[in-house]
Amino acid sequence: MAGFLAPLLLSLGLAISPTGVACPTLDERTVIVFHDMPPQIARGNAVLDVDFGQGATARPDEPIVARVRGIVRGRFDKQQVPVIFAWTGCSDPFADGTSGLIIGRFAKNADGTAIFYPTTETMGDRRKRKGKFADGWSRPGLPGVSSSPTDSSGGRSGP
């Protein structure tokens, strides 16, 4: 009986645990919002400046809508864009903010609606390339600094 109960309890625990718990370190978390332009962006990728809104919650296989603040590269003429991305055990799309740049490609769904498929980056890869983080630091997880800011200001106020 005990041999049967342990796997069942483990399965239940994994099913109800929040996204990102399976990820052993902050550096392995995968994000979709950028605060600078990575040096190598694939030809044909669009770059949009967007805001998902504070408290945005993404779910696997469901598009989340972002407000388009500007177009850095590519063409897009709508004020909002649906965004969907591949999930992994380390997906935490807004671990580094809910507004900034998204980099990726457009595709059309069956009804002709454009959907954006963003490039992802791990927090560790961002740190290694000396990329910018929402809180202004060059690496995540510093003492006294939130590891999950909710906006591009990193919770700071003022100019």
Buried (B, 14 or more C-beta within 10 A) or exposed (E): EEEEEEEEEEEEEEEEEEBBEEBEEBBBBBBBBBBEBBEEBEEEBBBBBBBBBEEBEBEEEEBBEBEBEEBEEBEBEEEEBBBBBEBBEBBBBBBBBBBBBBBBBBEEEEEEEEBBBBBBBBBBBBBEEEBBBBBEEEBBBEEEBEBBBBBBBBEEEEE
